[in-house]
Amino acid sequence: MARAPTDTNIPGLVARASPGDNASPLSISEISAMLKRTVEDRFGHVRLRGELSGVKRAASGHMYCALKDESALLDGVMWRGNAGRIAFVPEDGLEVIATGKLTTYPGRSKYQIVIDSLELAGEGALLALLEKTRLRLEAEGVFAATRKRRLPFLPRTIGVVTSPTGSVIRDILHRLADRFPSHVVVWPVLVQGQGAAEQVAAAIRGFSALEPGGAAARPDVVIVARGGGSVEDLWSFNEEIVVRAIADCTIPVISAVGHETDTTLADFAADRRAPTPTAAAEMAVPVRADIAASLADFANRQRRAVHRPVELGRERLEARLRRMPKAEALLQPHAQRLDELSERLRRGLRDRAGKGRELLAGTAARLSPRMLTRALDDRQRQLAGGRLVPALIERPMIGARERLDALVRVASQLHPEKPLERGYAIVRDPQGRALTGKAQAEAERLLTLQFRDGTLAVEVGDNPASPAPAPQQPHKAASKSRQATPHPSPSRQEDLFG
């Protein structure tokens, strides 16, 4: 048999431990754990500057990204708690400074940085992010001029979104009191730092959600105000959540963020931009003294416009009156004509009365008592010559008497008690009403039977006895009886008219 080689450097088919070798083989998990501890101990706190790439947020809230420069790339992860405290929206291409620790990810044999905080790398990167956000929102039409609305001329209620402790709210209230005192509703918010953008957006949406005529007064205009500061101080008003809240607000919005040289995205989204908070108050309301002076001027002009036609009419009327003739001159011919007609009427009445008197005297002469007596005698003779014949009166009376007798005979035959003489009876209930059916009779306990010669009270039994059957006669006898019994002749009907 051949001997196994003794050189340990020559690989064999099966791994064998060399004499005196204390380096046992490590598992992959063990070496990965060793590398993880070494990297974390050596690089437990680092600050890296690089450009963000591949930024994405998982459903759990964690953020995954990569930091890169011209020649290298490093994966990064930011857990949900720290990712929610970022002061800006991470996007690809932003140059940032990431603070955290390096670690390894054994599942892929890669090392990465666990980011604790993320900041923009200088003001240039901040402005680049601002410009990028502005261009994106402008492309969506958020800053379109067609979305701008006119401010109300004289708002009844003004809503102010600002810090309640700063000088901004005092300047606004002081300026409003000087120009036109109005009802002001202040929604206190943070204007800088963590959570400021969310509070400002919530305040704007809260004002917009108020119902007209509700318990809380709905503003006619909203002022979003803040004092001056650096780009970082004003960054809350560059946040997309604030810009979209201003654009979606149903109430006209005035943006008064910073000084005149400061510009934020809120200025582009608002309906009007004010250089300062004081200027925003001046935009919101007019000057009351100017309005009062304008109203007084309009009243004077209206008064003059009303009085001028009256004065012109009065002047024209006086000029026409001076050219018109006197009333006496106009009435003199008519008065003379009236006197002439009055005299003619008087003469005519005298002449008419004289003629009537003469006519009456002639007629009275023709009337005498003899003529009246003669006419009366003629009427008496005509009356005496007429003769009254009794037959003319008796003939209509005889015909009427015959018709009356016929009606009496008919009434006697139709009397309801007439059938009683022929053996019939009338069944009445205790109230005296005539019953016509069996069901009505069974419903009563006592009944009264009326006959021709009187009445009989009967009591209805619960089980009335059925009538006894007639005795059976032999068939032959019955047929003989039917043959022997003559058919009764119909009775003679009485004459209804006697």
C-alpha positions as CSV (number, residue, x, y, z in Angstrom):
1,M,0.0,0.0,0.0
2,A,1.1,3.5,-0.7
3,R,1.5,5.9,2.1
4,A,-0.4,9.2,2.5
5,P,1.6,12.2,1.7
6,T,3.0,14.0,4.8
7,D,3.1,17.6,3.3
8,T,0.2,19.5,4.8
9,N,0.2,22.2,2.1
10,I,-0.9,19.7,-0.5
11,P,-4.8,19.7,-0.5
12,G,-6.4,16.3,0.0
13,L,-9.7,15.0,-0.8
14,V,-11.0,15.2,2.7
15,A,-10.1,18.2,5.1
16,R,-8.0,17.0,8.0
17,A,-6.6,18.9,10.9
18,S,-2.9,19.3,10.9
19,P,-0.9,18.4,14.1
20,G,-0.6,21.5,16.3
21,D,-3.2,23.5,14.2
22,N,-5.6,25.5,16.5
23,A,-7.4,27.4,13.7
24,S,-10.6,25.6,13.4
25,P,-12.8,26.6,10.4
26,L,-15.4,29.4,11.0
27,S,-19.0,29.4,9.8
28,I,-20.3,32.1,7.5
29,S,-22.6,33.5,10.3
30,E,-19.6,33.6,12.7
31,I,-17.4,35.5,10.3
32,S,-20.3,37.8,9.4
33,A,-20.9,38.6,13.1
34,M,-17.2,39.2,13.6
35,L,-17.1,41.6,10.7
36,K,-20.2,43.4,12.0
37,R,-18.7,43.9,15.5
38,T,-15.4,45.1,14.0
39,V,-17.1,47.6,11.7
40,E,-19.5,48.9,14.3
41,D,-16.7,49.3,16.9
42,R,-14.4,51.1,14.5
43,F,-17.1,53.3,12.8
44,G,-19.7,53.7,15.6
45,H,-20.2,57.4,14.7
46,V,-19.5,58.9,11.3
47,R,-20.6,62.0,9.3
48,L,-20.8,61.4,5.5
49,R,-21.3,63.9,2.7
50,G,-22.8,62.7,-0.5
51,E,-25.6,62.8,-3.0
52,L,-28.9,61.0,-2.3
53,S,-29.8,58.3,-4.8
54,G,-32.6,55.7,-5.0
55,V,-34.6,57.3,-2.1
56,K,-37.7,55.2,-1.2
57,R,-40.0,54.8,1.8
58,A,-41.3,51.4,2.8
59,A,-44.8,50.8,4.1
60,S,-43.4,50.4,7.6
61,G,-42.1,54.0,7.5
62,H,-38.4,53.2,7.1
63,M,-36.4,55.0,4.4
64,Y,-33.9,53.3,2.2
65,C,-31.4,55.3,0.1
66,A,-27.8,55.4,-1.2
67,L,-25.1,58.0,-0.7
68,K,-22.7,58.4,-3.6
69,D,-20.0,60.7,-4.9
70,E,-18.0,60.6,-8.1
71,S,-16.4,57.2,-7.5
72,A,-18.2,55.3,-4.7
73,L,-21.6,54.4,-3.4
74,L,-22.8,53.4,0.1
75,D,-26.2,52.0,1.0
76,G,-28.1,53.6,3.8
77,V,-31.2,53.0,5.9
78,M,-33.1,55.3,8.3
79,W,-35.5,53.8,10.7
80,R,-39.1,55.2,11.0
81,G,-38.5,57.2,14.2
82,N,-35.6,59.2,12.7
83,A,-37.2,59.4,9.3
84,G,-40.2,61.2,10.6
85,R,-38.0,64.0,12.1
86,I,-36.4,65.0,8.8
87,A,-36.9,68.7,8.2
88,F,-37.2,68.4,4.4
89,V,-38.4,65.9,1.9
90,P,-35.5,63.7,0.8
91,E,-35.2,63.4,-3.0
92,D,-32.7,62.0,-5.5
93,G,-29.9,64.4,-6.4
94,L,-29.8,66.3,-3.1
95,E,-26.4,66.8,-1.5
96,V,-26.8,65.9,2.2
97,I,-24.7,65.2,5.3
98,A,-25.7,62.0,7.0
99,T,-24.9,61.2,10.6
100,G,-25.0,57.6,11.9
101,K,-22.9,54.5,12.2
102,L,-21.6,51.9,9.8
103,T,-22.8,48.3,10.0
104,T,-23.0,45.2,7.8
105,Y,-25.9,43.4,6.4
106,P,-25.0,39.7,6.5
107,G,-27.9,38.7,4.3
108,R,-26.1,40.3,1.3
109,S,-22.5,40.6,2.5
110,K,-22.8,44.4,2.2
111,Y,-21.9,47.2,4.5
112,Q,-24.2,50.2,5.0
113,I,-24.8,53.2,7.1
114,V,-27.7,53.4,9.6
115,I,-28.6,57.1,9.5
116,D,-29.6,58.9,12.6
117,S,-30.0,62.4,11.1
118,L,-30.0,63.8,7.6
119,E,-29.3,67.5,6.8
120,L,-28.8,69.4,3.6
121,A,-25.1,70.1,2.8
122,G,-25.1,73.9,2.9
123,E,-27.5,76.6,1.7
124,G,-26.8,75.8,-1.9
125,A,-28.3,72.4,-1.6
126,L,-31.3,73.9,0.2
127,L,-31.9,76.4,-2.6
128,A,-31.5,73.7,-5.1
129,L,-34.2,71.7,-3.3
130,L,-36.4,74.8,-3.2
131,E,-36.0,75.4,-6.9
132,K,-36.7,71.8,-7.7
133,T,-39.9,71.8,-5.6
134,R,-41.0,75.1,-7.2
135,L,-40.6,73.8,-10.7
136,R,-42.5,70.6,-9.9
137,L,-45.4,72.5,-8.3
138,E,-45.5,75.0,-11.1
139,A,-45.7,72.3,-13.6
140,E,-48.8,70.9,-11.8
141,G,-50.5,74.4,-12.0
142,V,-50.4,75.1,-8.3
143,F,-49.0,78.6,-8.9
144,A,-51.2,79.4,-12.0
145,A,-52.5,82.9,-12.2
146,T,-56.0,81.6,-13.0
147,R,-56.2,80.2,-9.5
148,K,-55.7,83.6,-7.9
149,R,-58.8,85.3,-6.4
150,R,-59.6,88.9,-5.6
151,L,-59.5,90.0,-2.0
152,P,-62.8,91.2,-0.5
153,F,-63.0,95.0,-0.3
154,L,-64.2,95.1,3.3
155,P,-63.9,91.8,5.2
156,R,-65.9,91.3,8.3
157,T,-63.6,88.7,9.8
158,I,-59.9,88.3,9.2
159,G,-58.1,85.0,10.1
160,V,-54.4,85.2,11.0
161,V,-52.1,82.1,11.0
162,T,-49.0,83.0,13.0
163,S,-47.2,82.7,16.3
164,P,-49.3,84.3,19.2
165,T,-46.2,85.5,21.0
166,G,-44.2,87.3,18.3
167,S,-44.2,90.9,17.2
168,V,-45.9,89.9,13.9
169,I,-49.4,89.6,15.4
170,R,-49.0,92.9,17.4
171,D,-48.0,94.7,14.2
172,I,-51.0,93.3,12.3
173,L,-53.5,94.1,15.1
174,H,-52.1,97.6,15.5
175,R,-52.2,98.3,11.7
176,L,-55.8,97.0,11.5
177,A,-56.9,99.2,14.4
178,D,-55.4,102.2,12.7
179,R,-56.9,101.6,9.3
180,F,-60.2,99.8,9.9
181,P,-61.0,98.0,13.1
182,S,-62.1,94.5,12.3
183,H,-62.9,91.2,14.0
184,V,-59.6,89.1,14.0
185,V,-59.4,85.4,14.7
186,V,-55.9,84.2,15.4
187,W,-54.9,80.5,14.9
188,P,-51.7,80.1,16.9
189,V,-49.1,77.9,15.3
190,L,-45.3,77.3,15.4
191,V,-43.6,79.2,12.6
192,Q,-40.2,77.5,12.8
193,G,-38.8,74.1,13.7
194,Q,-40.1,70.6,13.9
195,G,-43.8,70.3,13.3
196,A,-44.3,73.9,12.2
197,A,-45.3,73.1,8.6
198,E,-47.9,70.6,9.8
199,Q,-49.4,73.1,12.2
200,V,-49.5,75.9,9.6
201,A,-51.2,73.6,7.0
202,A,-53.7,72.4,9.6
203,A,-54.6,76.0,10.5
204,I,-55.2,77.0,6.9
205,R,-57.3,73.9,6.3
206,G,-59.2,74.6,9.6
207,F,-60.2,78.1,8.5
208,S,-61.2,76.7,5.1
209,A,-63.4,74.0,6.7
210,L,-65.5,76.5,8.8
211,E,-69.1,76.8,7.7
212,P,-70.6,80.2,7.1
213,G,-72.9,81.1,9.9
214,G,-71.5,78.5,12.3
215,A,-70.5,78.8,15.9
216,A,-67.1,80.0,14.9
217,A,-66.9,83.0,12.6
218,R,-65.6,82.1,9.1
219,P,-62.9,84.5,7.9
220,D,-63.4,86.5,4.7
221,V,-59.6,86.6,4.2
222,V,-56.7,84.6,5.8
223,I,-53.2,86.1,6.5
224,V,-50.3,83.7,6.8
225,A,-47.6,85.7,8.5
226,R,-44.1,85.3,9.9
227,G,-41.2,87.7,10.6
228,G,-37.9,87.7,8.7
229,G,-35.1,85.1,9.0
230,S,-32.8,82.9,7.1
231,V,-33.7,80.3,4.5
232,E,-33.7,77.6,7.1
233,D,-35.9,79.7,9.5
234,L,-38.5,80.2,6.7
235,W,-38.3,76.7,5.4
236,S,-41.6,75.6,7.0
237,F,-43.3,77.9,4.5
238,N,-41.5,76.1,1.6
239,E,-42.9,72.7,2.6
240,E,-45.2,71.1,0.1
241,I,-47.9,70.5,2.7
242,V,-48.2,74.2,3.4
243,V,-48.1,75.2,-0.3
244,R,-50.9,72.8,-1.2
245,A,-53.0,73.9,1.8
246,I,-52.8,77.5,0.7
247,A,-53.6,76.5,-2.9
248,D,-56.6,74.4,-1.8
249,C,-58.0,77.0,0.7
250,T,-61.5,78.2,-0.3
251,I,-60.8,81.6,1.4
252,P,-58.5,84.2,-0.3
253,V,-55.0,84.0,1.3
254,I,-52.4,86.7,1.8
255,S,-48.8,85.5,2.3
256,A,-46.7,87.7,4.5
257,V,-43.7,85.6,5.3
258,G,-40.4,87.3,6.0
259,H,-39.2,90.7,4.8
260,E,-39.5,92.2,1.3
261,T,-36.5,90.4,0.0
262,D,-37.5,87.0,1.4
263,T,-39.4,84.7,-1.0
264,T,-41.1,81.4,-0.2
265,L,-43.2,78.9,-2.1
266,A,-46.2,80.1,0.0
267,D,-45.9,83.5,-1.7
268,F,-46.4,81.8,-5.1
269,A,-49.4,79.8,-4.0
270,A,-51.2,82.6,-2.1
271,D,-53.7,84.9,-3.8
272,R,-51.6,88.0,-2.8
273,R,-48.1,88.4,-1.5
274,A,-47.3,91.1,1.0
275,P,-43.7,92.2,1.6
276,T,-44.3,92.4,5.4
277,P,-47.0,91.4,7.8
278,T,-47.8,95.1,8.3
279,A,-48.3,95.5,4.5
280,A,-50.6,92.4,4.6
281,A,-52.9,94.2,7.1
282,E,-52.9,97.2,4.8
283,M,-53.9,94.9,1.9
284,A,-56.7,93.3,3.9
285,V,-58.7,96.4,4.8
286,P,-59.0,99.9,3.4
287,V,-58.6,103.1,5.4
288,R,-61.8,103.9,7.2
289,A,-61.2,107.7,7.1
290,D,-60.8,107.5,3.3
291,I,-64.0,105.5,3.0
292,A,-65.8,108.1,5.2
293,A,-64.5,110.9,3.1
294,S,-65.4,109.2,-0.2
295,L,-68.9,108.5,1.2
296,A,-69.3,112.1,2.2
297,D,-68.1,113.3,-1.2
298,F,-70.6,110.9,-2.9
299,A,-73.4,112.2,-0.7
300,N,-72.6,115.8,-1.6
301,R,-72.5,114.9,-5.3
302,Q,-75.8,113.0,-5.0
303,R,-77.3,116.0,-3.2
304,R,-76.1,118.4,-5.9
305,A,-77.3,116.0,-8.6
306,V,-80.8,115.9,-7.0
307,H,-81.1,119.6,-6.4
308,R,-79.7,120.8,-9.7
309,P,-82.7,119.7,-11.8
310,V,-85.1,121.2,-9.2
311,E,-83.3,124.5,-9.4
312,L,-83.3,124.5,-13.2
313,G,-87.0,123.6,-13.2
314,R,-87.7,126.4,-10.8
315,E,-85.9,128.9,-13.1
316,R,-87.7,127.7,-16.2
317,L,-91.1,127.9,-14.4
318,E,-90.5,131.5,-13.2
319,A,-89.6,132.5,-16.7
320,R,-92.7,130.9,-18.1
321,L,-94.9,132.6,-15.4
322,R,-93.5,136.0,-16.4
323,R,-94.5,135.5,-20.0
324,M,-98.1,134.2,-19.2
325,P,-101.0,136.7,-19.2
326,K,-102.9,137.6,-16.0
327,A,-105.8,135.4,-14.8
328,E,-108.3,138.4,-14.9
329,A,-107.5,139.0,-18.6
330,L,-108.1,135.3,-19.4
331,L,-111.4,135.1,-17.5
332,Q,-112.9,138.4,-18.5
333,P,-114.5,137.3,-21.8
334,H,-115.9,134.2,-20.2
335,A,-117.4,136.1,-17.3
336,Q,-119.1,138.4,-19.7
337,R,-120.4,135.5,-21.7
338,L,-121.7,133.9,-18.5
339,D,-123.6,137.1,-17.6
340,E,-125.3,137.1,-21.0
341,L,-126.4,133.5,-20.7
342,S,-127.7,134.0,-17.2
343,E,-129.9,136.8,-18.4
344,R,-131.2,134.8,-21.4
345,L,-132.0,131.9,-19.0
346,R,-133.9,134.1,-16.7
347,R,-136.1,135.5,-19.6
348,G,-136.7,132.1,-21.0
349,L,-137.9,130.7,-17.7
350,R,-140.4,133.5,-17.3
351,D,-141.7,133.0,-20.8
352,R,-142.0,129.2,-20.3
353,A,-143.9,129.7,-17.0
354,G,-146.4,132.0,-18.7
355,K,-147.1,129.6,-21.5
356,G,-147.7,126.7,-19.1
357,R,-150.0,128.8,-17.0
358,E,-152.1,129.6,-20.1
359,L,-152.2,125.9,-21.1
360,L,-153.4,124.8,-17.7
361,A,-156.1,127.4,-17.6
362,G,-157.5,126.0,-21.0
363,T,-157.5,122.4,-19.8
364,A,-159.2,123.2,-16.5
365,A,-162.0,124.9,-18.4
366,R,-162.7,121.7,-20.2
367,L,-163.0,119.6,-17.0
368,S,-166.5,119.7,-15.3
369,P,-168.3,117.5,-12.7
370,R,-170.9,116.5,-15.3
371,M,-168.2,114.9,-17.5
372,L,-166.8,112.9,-14.6
373,T,-170.3,111.7,-13.5
374,R,-171.2,110.6,-17.0
375,A,-168.1,108.4,-17.2
376,L,-168.9,106.8,-13.7
377,D,-172.5,106.0,-14.8
378,D,-171.2,104.2,-17.9
379,R,-168.9,102.0,-15.9
380,Q,-171.7,101.1,-13.5
381,R,-174.0,100.1,-16.3
382,Q,-171.4,97.8,-17.8
383,L,-170.9,96.1,-14.4
384,A,-174.6,95.6,-13.9
385,G,-175.0,94.0,-17.4
386,G,-172.5,91.2,-16.7
387,R,-174.0,87.9,-15.2
388,L,-172.1,85.4,-13.0
389,V,-172.9,81.7,-14.0
390,P,-172.6,79.1,-11.1
391,A,-171.7,76.3,-13.5
392,L,-168.4,78.0,-14.3
393,I,-167.4,77.6,-10.7
394,E,-169.0,74.2,-10.0
395,R,-167.5,72.3,-13.0
396,P,-163.8,72.6,-11.8
397,M,-164.8,71.7,-8.3
398,I,-166.5,68.5,-9.4
399,G,-163.4,67.3,-11.3
400,A,-161.2,68.1,-8.3
401,R,-163.5,66.2,-6.0
402,E,-163.4,63.1,-8.2
403,R,-159.5,63.1,-8.3
404,L,-159.4,63.5,-4.5
405,D,-161.7,60.5,-4.0
406,A,-159.5,58.3,-6.3
407,L,-156.5,59.3,-4.3
408,V,-158.2,58.4,-1.0
409,R,-159.1,54.9,-2.3
410,V,-155.5,54.3,-3.4
411,A,-154.2,55.4,-0.1
412,S,-156.5,53.1,1.8
413,Q,-155.3,50.1,-0.3
414,L,-151.6,51.0,0.2
415,H,-151.8,51.5,4.0
416,P,-149.2,49.3,5.7
417,E,-151.8,47.8,8.0
418,K,-154.2,46.9,5.3
419,P,-152.8,43.3,4.9
420,L,-153.6,42.6,8.5
421,E,-157.3,42.3,7.5
422,R,-156.3,39.4,5.2
423,G,-154.7,37.4,8.0
424,Y,-151.1,38.8,7.9
425,A,-149.1,40.0,10.9
426,I,-146.3,42.5,11.4
427,V,-143.2,41.5,13.4
428,R,-141.7,44.4,15.4
429,D,-138.7,44.7,17.7
430,P,-138.9,46.2,21.2
431,Q,-138.3,49.7,19.7
432,G,-141.3,49.3,17.4
433,R,-139.4,48.9,14.1
434,A,-140.8,46.4,11.6
435,L,-138.5,43.5,10.9
436,T,-138.3,42.0,7.4
437,G,-135.8,39.2,7.8
438,K,-135.2,36.1,9.8
439,A,-131.7,37.2,10.9
440,Q,-133.1,40.4,12.3
441,A,-135.8,38.5,14.3
442,E,-133.2,36.0,15.7
443,A,-131.1,38.8,16.9
444,E,-133.9,40.1,19.3
445,R,-135.0,38.5,22.6
446,L,-138.5,39.9,22.6
447,L,-140.7,40.5,19.6
448,T,-144.2,42.0,19.2
449,L,-146.7,40.5,16.7
450,Q,-149.3,43.0,15.4
451,F,-152.6,41.5,14.2
452,R,-155.7,43.1,12.9
453,D,-157.4,43.3,16.3
454,G,-154.3,43.8,18.6
455,T,-150.7,42.9,19.4
456,L,-149.0,39.9,21.0
457,A,-145.6,39.9,22.8
458,V,-143.5,36.8,22.2
459,E,-140.1,35.6,23.4
460,V,-137.6,34.1,21.0
461,G,-136.3,30.7,22.3
462,D,-132.7,29.5,21.9
463,N,-133.7,26.2,20.3
464,P,-137.1,26.7,18.7
465,A,-139.0,23.5,18.2
466,S,-139.3,22.5,14.6
467,P,-142.8,22.3,13.3
468,A,-144.5,18.9,13.5
469,P,-144.7,17.2,10.2
470,A,-148.1,16.9,8.7
471,P,-149.7,13.4,8.9
472,Q,-149.0,11.2,6.0
473,Q,-152.1,10.4,4.0
474,P,-152.4,7.4,1.7
475,H,-151.4,8.1,-1.8
476,K,-154.7,7.2,-3.3
477,A,-156.7,9.3,-0.8
478,A,-154.4,12.2,-1.5
479,S,-155.0,12.0,-5.2
480,K,-158.8,11.6,-4.7
481,S,-158.7,14.6,-2.4
482,R,-156.9,16.6,-5.1
483,Q,-159.4,15.5,-7.6
484,A,-162.4,16.3,-5.4
485,T,-161.1,19.7,-4.3
486,P,-162.1,22.3,-6.8
487,H,-159.5,24.8,-7.9
488,P,-160.3,28.0,-6.1
489,S,-161.3,30.8,-8.4
490,P,-159.2,33.9,-8.2
491,S,-160.8,36.5,-6.0
492,R,-162.2,39.6,-7.6
493,Q,-159.9,42.6,-7.4
494,E,-161.4,45.5,-5.7
495,D,-161.8,48.7,-7.7
496,L,-159.3,51.2,-6.4
497,F,-161.7,54.0,-7.4
498,G,-164.8,52.4,-5.8
